[in-house]
Amino acid sequence: MKWRTKWLVAIVLTLGVISVAKLEEAEVIRQPVTQYITSGQDFVAVKKWVASMIKDTEEEKIAVMAGPEIVDPFSVYESMQPYKGGVLVSYTNPMPIEAQSSGLVVFTGFTRESAKTITVLYDDGDEVTYGFVGKFTKLPYTAVKKGDTLALMGDEAIFLMVKRDGVTLDVTLLPTYLSGDTPLEVDE
């Protein structure tokens, strides 16, 4: 689909949401419709729905030969220390922070606890916050795919906090999360 059509669909969708919000405000619509699209999970649902309408297909990749095993750079860290509900993870060299899978950037900005911070809501429901980053490469509400660079590390450490189903993962589970080996269960 051409870029003009994509922009037209995005503008129509945005105007529709704004119109419904104004009708709610004027009490013409008595049901709280906008609450359904104002949480992070709903942004992912709307993104998937719009993507299915646009039918923007990714290029298929065909493996021709097996290469060396690729190691996730986040799984090889120097140290990890608990900090403000997450952890501070240090590395020998600064590196780009890449998206783990498809998702939506829901926040980029400055927080008191973690300075320059970016939060991504991945399609699998995990909400990952990366703090103490040096430079943002994505804006809020940008769709990302696995491997997209989200930000660049500023120093040789980052803050990491993971929420699964709205519950912050215990810091003792984060080394397993970073390794990506095992699915984690969250106790509520």
C-alpha positions as CSV (number, residue, x, y, z in Angstrom):
1,M,0.0,0.0,0.0
2,K,1.3,3.4,-0.9
3,W,2.5,5.8,1.8
4,R,-0.3,8.3,1.1
5,T,-2.9,5.7,1.8
6,K,-1.2,4.7,5.0
7,W,-1.1,8.4,6.1
8,L,-4.8,8.8,5.1
9,V,-5.8,5.8,7.2
10,A,-3.8,7.1,10.2
11,I,-5.3,10.5,10.0
12,V,-8.9,9.2,9.7
13,L,-8.3,6.9,12.7
14,T,-6.8,9.8,14.7
15,L,-9.7,12.1,13.8
16,G,-12.2,9.3,14.7
17,V,-10.6,8.9,18.2
18,I,-10.6,12.6,18.8
19,S,-14.2,12.9,17.6
20,V,-15.4,10.2,19.9
21,A,-13.5,11.8,22.9
22,K,-15.2,15.1,22.2
23,L,-18.6,13.5,22.0
24,E,-17.9,11.8,25.3
25,E,-16.9,15.1,26.8
26,A,-20.1,16.7,25.6
27,E,-22.0,13.7,27.0
28,V,-23.5,12.8,23.6
29,I,-22.0,9.4,24.1
30,R,-22.6,8.0,27.5
31,Q,-20.4,5.0,27.3
32,P,-16.7,5.5,28.2
33,V,-15.4,4.4,24.7
34,T,-12.0,6.2,24.8
35,Q,-10.9,4.2,27.9
36,Y,-10.7,1.2,25.7
37,I,-7.9,2.7,23.6
38,T,-5.9,4.7,26.2
39,S,-4.0,1.8,27.9
40,G,-0.8,0.4,26.5
41,Q,-2.3,-3.0,25.7
42,D,-5.0,-1.4,23.7
43,F,-2.4,0.5,21.7
44,V,-0.9,-2.8,20.7
45,A,-4.4,-4.2,19.7
46,V,-5.2,-1.1,17.6
47,K,-1.7,-1.3,16.0
48,K,-2.4,-4.9,15.0
49,W,-5.8,-4.1,13.7
50,V,-4.5,-1.2,11.6
51,A,-1.6,-3.3,10.4
52,S,-4.0,-6.1,9.3
53,M,-6.0,-3.5,7.3
54,I,-3.0,-2.1,5.6
55,K,-1.5,-5.5,5.1
56,D,2.0,-4.3,5.3
57,T,4.0,-7.5,4.7
58,E,7.5,-7.9,5.9
59,E,10.0,-9.2,3.5
60,E,10.5,-12.9,3.8
61,K,14.0,-14.1,4.7
62,I,15.3,-17.3,3.4
63,A,18.2,-18.9,5.3
64,V,20.8,-20.1,2.8
65,M,23.3,-21.5,5.2
66,A,23.7,-21.6,8.9
67,G,26.0,-19.0,10.4
68,P,27.6,-18.7,13.7
69,E,25.3,-18.6,16.8
70,I,24.3,-15.0,17.5
71,V,24.5,-14.1,21.2
72,D,22.3,-11.3,22.5
73,P,24.7,-8.6,23.8
74,F,22.4,-7.9,26.8
75,S,22.8,-11.5,28.0
76,V,26.6,-10.9,28.5
77,Y,26.9,-8.3,31.2
78,E,29.6,-7.3,33.7
79,S,27.4,-6.8,36.8
80,M,23.7,-6.4,37.9
81,Q,22.5,-4.5,40.9
82,P,18.9,-3.9,42.2
83,Y,17.7,-0.3,41.7
84,K,14.3,1.3,42.0
85,G,12.2,-1.8,41.1
86,G,14.6,-2.9,38.3
87,V,18.3,-3.4,37.9
88,L,21.4,-1.5,36.9
89,V,23.2,-3.6,34.4
90,S,26.8,-2.7,33.5
91,Y,28.7,-3.6,30.3
92,T,32.3,-3.2,29.2
93,N,31.4,-1.1,26.2
94,P,28.3,1.0,25.4
95,M,26.1,-0.6,22.8
96,P,22.8,0.1,21.0
97,I,19.7,-1.0,22.7
98,E,17.6,-3.1,20.3
99,A,14.0,-4.2,20.3
100,Q,13.6,-7.7,21.4
101,S,10.5,-8.3,19.2
102,S,7.7,-6.3,17.6
103,G,6.1,-3.7,19.8
104,L,5.3,-0.1,20.4
105,V,7.4,2.6,22.0
106,V,5.1,4.1,24.7
107,F,7.4,6.5,26.4
108,T,10.6,8.5,25.7
109,G,11.6,11.2,28.1
110,F,13.4,12.0,31.3
111,T,12.4,10.5,34.7
112,R,13.8,11.3,38.1
113,E,14.8,7.7,38.8
114,S,16.4,6.8,35.5
115,A,17.2,10.0,33.6
116,K,16.8,9.6,29.9
117,T,14.3,6.7,29.6
118,I,12.5,4.7,26.9
119,T,9.7,2.2,27.5
120,V,8.5,-0.3,24.9
121,L,5.4,-2.4,25.1
122,Y,6.1,-5.6,23.2
123,D,3.4,-7.6,21.4
124,D,3.9,-10.5,23.8
125,G,2.7,-8.1,26.6
126,D,6.1,-7.4,28.2
127,E,6.6,-3.7,29.0
128,V,10.4,-3.1,29.2
129,T,11.9,0.2,30.5
130,Y,15.5,1.1,29.6
131,G,16.9,4.0,31.6
132,F,20.1,6.0,31.7
133,V,20.3,5.9,27.9
134,G,22.5,8.3,26.0
135,K,20.5,9.1,22.8
136,F,17.0,8.2,21.7
137,T,16.5,6.8,18.1
138,K,12.7,6.3,18.3
139,L,9.9,8.6,19.2
140,P,6.9,7.7,21.3
141,Y,4.2,5.7,19.6
142,T,6.6,4.4,17.0
143,A,6.1,0.8,16.0
144,V,9.3,-1.3,16.2
145,K,10.4,-4.7,14.9
146,K,12.9,-7.1,16.4
147,G,16.4,-5.7,16.0
148,D,15.4,-2.0,15.6
149,T,17.7,0.3,17.5
150,L,15.6,2.0,20.2
151,A,18.4,4.0,21.9
152,L,22.1,4.2,22.3
153,M,23.7,3.6,25.7
154,G,25.2,6.7,27.2
155,D,27.7,5.2,29.6
156,E,28.5,1.6,30.3
157,A,25.4,0.9,32.3
158,I,21.6,0.9,31.8
159,F,18.6,0.7,34.0
160,L,16.2,-2.2,33.1
161,M,12.7,-2.9,34.5
162,V,10.3,-5.4,33.0
163,K,6.6,-5.6,33.6
164,R,4.7,-8.7,32.6
165,D,0.9,-8.6,32.7
166,G,1.1,-5.3,34.7
167,V,3.3,-6.9,37.4
168,T,7.0,-5.8,37.7
169,L,9.3,-8.8,37.5
170,D,11.3,-9.5,40.6
171,V,14.9,-8.4,40.2
172,T,16.0,-12.0,40.8
173,L,14.3,-13.1,37.6
174,L,15.9,-10.5,35.4
175,P,19.1,-12.4,34.7
176,T,17.0,-15.3,33.3
177,Y,14.9,-12.7,31.4
178,L,18.1,-11.2,29.9
179,S,19.4,-14.6,28.8
180,G,16.1,-15.3,27.0
181,D,16.4,-19.0,27.7
182,T,13.4,-19.8,29.8
183,P,9.8,-18.4,29.8
184,L,9.1,-16.8,33.2
185,E,6.0,-17.2,35.3
186,V,4.8,-14.2,37.3
187,D,3.3,-14.7,40.7
188,E,0.6,-12.1,41.4
